[in-house]
């Protein structure tokens, strides 16, 4: 059996929980699901049926077991678990944690070291799984708010030295790094900041930029950053606003990913837009205020690209 082990550490607080929904816990099933996502992201040009079949061959399906096993190892110490209310506040990126009904006793992992071991009897499946995990570390994150800077982590070392060159990218010349190592991602719309001395300084910077941009845009335009959109005014419920779609789509994951890279001892925010159709052509957006339709409009297909273009670094 082939086996490859990745030594990892969290870069930003990680919000992933066990069965009780409160106790911080790394879950192999959750990590495998994220690996599947990044596998699909880089193989998205394939025929959809072939894509599903190939994914099932590697990661499993309702008809067959996964060819790849995932084993996690970590020992959290007292200093690795912090209450969310003690974490540096990101009022816009992590707003659900600060709502009135949020669980103030929830904790999260900070500065956690962990190992991920992937194993398989199938060499090709193991190689595909390793590539997906590396992409997850470079462009994604683990747990809740992972598309908004939560759960960013980095691979510090890998047992198979042939993968070493792929676990690092140069934030100061990221396009060249992608062209050399991940050519199928070289056309992604992305931007990376200058280095900061702490993760919270990097994330606070992009938190403020994101907040400023969205506040100047109309609410219907902001729907392209992800649905649902719901604003509740507890002092005056007549100001409550939500955005619906016609035909109805309850949820749409944001095509914008925000994460923090740690390279050597510097921290960089990275933003990227995932390719793909956010909503079907012809879908209408409807602004509902105080239970009544106020206005409707079309999807702003350029707004995420515009946000990245306008970012100053």
C-alpha positions in Angstrom: 0.0 0.0 0.0 1.3 3.5 -0.9 1.3 6.0 1.9 2.1 9.7 2.0 2.1 11.9 5.1 1.7 15.7 5.2 2.9 17.6 8.3 0.5 20.6 8.6 -0.2 23.6 10.8 -3.1 26.0 11.0 -2.5 29.6 9.8 -5.8 31.2 10.9 -8.4 29.9 13.5 -10.1 26.7 12.4 -13.8 26.3 13.1 -14.6 22.6 12.7 -16.6 20.6 15.3 -17.6 17.2 16.5 -21.0 15.6 16.8 -22.1 18.0 19.5 -21.5 21.0 17.2 -19.4 22.7 19.9 -16.2 20.8 20.6 -13.4 21.6 18.1 -12.5 18.5 16.1 -10.8 17.6 12.8 -13.0 15.3 10.8 -11.6 13.0 8.1 -14.9 13.0 6.2 -15.0 16.8 6.1 -11.5 17.0 4.7 -12.2 14.3 2.1 -15.2 16.4 1.0 -13.1 19.4 0.5 -10.5 17.4 -1.4 -13.3 16.2 -3.7 -14.3 19.9 -4.2 -10.7 20.8 -5.3 -10.4 17.8 -7.5 -13.6 18.9 -9.3 -12.3 22.5 -9.5 -9.3 21.5 -11.5 -11.1 18.9 -13.6 -14.1 21.0 -14.4 -13.7 21.0 -18.2 -14.4 17.3 -18.4 -17.7 15.8 -19.5 -20.0 15.8 -16.4 -20.7 12.1 -16.4 -17.1 11.2 -16.9 -16.2 13.6 -14.2 -18.6 11.9 -11.7 -17.3 8.5 -12.6 -13.7 9.5 -12.3 -14.4 11.2 -8.9 -16.2 8.1 -7.7 -13.3 5.9 -8.7 -10.9 7.9 -6.5 -13.0 9.1 -3.5 -15.9 6.6 -3.6 -19.6 6.9 -4.4 -22.9 5.3 -3.4 -21.8 2.3 -5.5 -18.2 1.7 -4.4 -15.8 2.4 -1.6 -13.1 5.1 -1.8 -9.7 3.9 -3.0 -8.1 6.4 -0.7 -8.0 6.3 3.1 -7.4 9.4 5.2 -5.9 9.3 8.7 -5.6 12.3 10.9 -3.3 12.7 13.9 -3.2 15.6 16.3 -3.0 16.3 20.0 -4.6 19.7 20.9 -3.1 21.3 24.0 -4.9 23.8 26.1 -3.2 26.7 24.2 -4.5 25.3 20.9 -8.2 25.8 21.8 -9.6 29.3 22.2 -13.1 30.6 22.6 -14.3 32.4 19.5 -15.0 35.6 21.5 -11.2 35.7 22.3 -10.1 35.5 18.7 -9.3 38.6 16.8 -12.6 39.9 15.5 -13.3 39.9 11.7 -16.7 41.7 11.8 -17.5 41.2 8.1 -15.8 38.0 7.1 -16.9 36.1 10.2 -20.1 37.9 11.0 -22.2 34.8 12.0 -20.0 34.4 15.1 -21.1 37.8 16.4 -24.9 37.5 15.9 -27.0 37.8 19.1 -28.0 34.1 18.8 -24.4 32.8 18.2 -23.0 30.4 20.8 -20.5 32.4 22.7 -19.0 29.3 24.3 -17.8 27.7 21.1 -14.1 27.2 20.7 -11.8 26.9 17.7 -8.3 25.6 17.0 -5.4 28.0 16.9 -1.7 27.3 16.1 -2.6 23.6 15.8 -0.1 21.1 14.3 -1.6 18.0 12.7 -0.7 15.3 10.2 -2.7 13.9 7.3 -1.8 10.5 6.0 -3.3 9.4 2.6 -2.9 5.8 1.7 -4.1 3.6 -1.2 -3.3 0.4 -3.1 -4.0 2.3 -6.3 -1.0 4.6 -7.2 -3.0 6.8 -9.6 -5.8 7.4 -7.0 -3.2 8.2 -4.3 -1.5 10.7 -6.6 -4.8 12.4 -7.5 -5.8 12.6 -3.8 -2.4 14.1 -2.8 -2.7 16.7 -5.5 -6.2 17.6 -4.3 -5.0 18.0 -0.7 -2.1 20.2 -1.7 -4.6 22.4 -3.7 -6.8 22.6 -0.6 -3.9 23.8 1.5 -2.8 26.5 -1.1 -6.2 27.9 -2.1 -8.8 26.7 0.4 -9.4 26.1 4.1 -11.0 23.8 6.6 -14.2 24.1 8.5 -16.7 26.9 8.8 -16.0 30.3 7.1 -13.2 28.6 5.1 -14.2 30.8 2.0 -13.8 33.8 4.2 -10.3 33.2 5.7 -11.2 30.7 8.4 -9.2 27.4 8.6 -6.4 28.4 6.4 -3.5 26.0 6.9 -0.2 25.2 5.3 1.8 22.0 4.6 5.2 22.2 6.3 6.6 19.0 4.9 5.7 15.9 3.0 7.1 12.4 3.4 7.4 11.9 -0.4 10.0 14.4 -1.6 8.7 14.4 -5.2 5.7 16.5 -3.9 7.9 19.1 -2.2 8.0 21.6 -5.0 4.2 21.6 -5.2 3.4 22.5 -1.6 4.8 26.0 -1.9 3.9 29.0 -4.1 5.7 32.3 -4.4 3.2 35.0 -3.3 5.2 37.7 -5.0 5.0 36.0 -8.4 2.0 33.8 -8.1 1.1 33.7 -11.8 4.5 32.3 -12.6 4.2 29.7 -9.8 0.8 28.6 -11.2 2.1 28.4 -14.7 5.0 26.2 -13.6 3.2 24.0 -11.2 -0.6 24.2 -11.9 -1.0 25.2 -15.5 -4.7 24.4 -15.4 -5.2 27.1 -12.7 -3.1 29.8 -14.3 -6.1 31.6 -15.8 -7.8 32.0 -12.4 -8.6 35.6 -11.4 -6.7 36.1 -8.2 -4.7 38.6 -6.3 -2.2 38.4 -3.3 -1.3 41.1 -0.8 2.0 42.3 0.4 3.3 40.3 3.4 2.2 41.2 7.0 3.8 40.2 10.3 0.7 38.4 11.7 -2.2 36.5 10.2 -4.8 38.8 11.8 -3.2 41.9 10.2 -3.5 40.2 6.8 -7.1 39.1 7.3 -8.2 42.4 8.9 -6.9 44.2 5.8 -9.0 42.2 3.4 -11.9 42.2 5.8 -12.0 46.0 5.6 -11.6 46.1 1.8 -14.4 43.5 1.3 -16.6 45.4 3.7 -16.0 48.8 2.1 -16.6 47.4 -1.4 -19.9 45.6 -0.6 -21.3 48.6 1.4 -21.0 50.8 -1.7 -22.9 48.3 -3.9 -26.6 47.8 -4.3 -27.9 44.8 -2.4 -29.0 42.9 -5.6 -25.5 43.3 -7.0 -24.0 41.8 -3.8 -26.1 38.6 -4.3 -23.3 37.4 -6.7 -21.0 37.0 -3.6 -23.3 34.2 -2.4 -26.9 33.5 -1.3 -28.9 33.8 0.9 -28.7 37.5 1.8 -30.8 38.4 4.9 -30.7 41.6 6.9 -32.7 41.8 10.2 -33.2 45.1 12.0 -34.3 44.2 15.5 -35.1 47.8 16.4 -37.3 48.3 13.4 -38.5 45.0 11.7 -39.9 47.1 8.8 -36.4 47.5 7.6 -35.8 43.7 7.3 -34.5 42.8 3.9 -33.8 39.6 2.0 -32.9 38.7 -1.5 -34.8 35.9 -3.3 -34.4 34.4 -6.8 -36.9 33.5 -9.5 -36.8 30.6 -10.1 -36.1 29.9 -6.4 -32.6 28.9 -5.3 -32.2 28.9 -1.6 -28.4 28.7 -1.4 -25.5 29.4 -3.7 -22.0 29.1 -2.4 -19.8 32.2 -3.0 -17.5 32.0 -6.0 -15.1 34.2 -4.1 -12.5 32.6 -1.8 -10.4 34.5 0.7 -7.6 32.8 2.6 -4.3 33.6 4.3 -1.0 32.2 3.1 2.0 31.8 5.4 5.3 31.8 3.5 8.4 31.7 5.7 7.4 34.1 8.5 5.1 36.4 6.5 1.3 36.3 6.0 -0.5 37.2 2.8 -4.2 37.4 2.0 -5.2 35.7 -1.2 -8.4 36.2 -3.1 -9.6 34.2 -6.0 -12.7 33.7 -8.1 -13.8 30.2 -9.0 -14.9 29.6 -12.6 -18.4 28.4 -13.3 -22.0 29.5 -13.5 -23.2 31.1 -10.3 -26.9 31.1 -11.3 -28.6 29.9 -14.5 -29.1 32.4 -17.3 -32.3 34.3 -16.9 -32.6 34.0 -13.1 -34.0 37.2 -11.6 -33.0 38.6 -8.2 -35.8 40.1 -6.0 -35.3 42.4 -3.1 -38.0 41.9 -0.4 -38.4 44.6 2.3 -40.8 44.2 5.1 -42.3 41.1 3.4 -43.0 42.9 0.1 -41.2 43.0 -3.2 -39.4 46.3 -3.5 -37.4 45.8 -6.7 -35.9 43.2 -9.0 -33.0 42.9 -11.4 -30.5 40.7 -13.2 -27.3 39.1 -11.8 -24.2 41.3 -11.9 -21.9 38.8 -13.5 -18.9 41.2 -13.3 -19.0 42.3 -9.6 -16.6 39.6 -8.2 -14.1 40.2 -10.9 -14.5 44.0 -10.3 -13.8 43.6 -6.6 -10.6 41.7 -7.3 -9.5 44.2 -9.9 -10.1 47.2 -7.6 -8.2 45.7 -4.7 -5.1 47.6 -3.7 -2.1 45.8 -2.4 
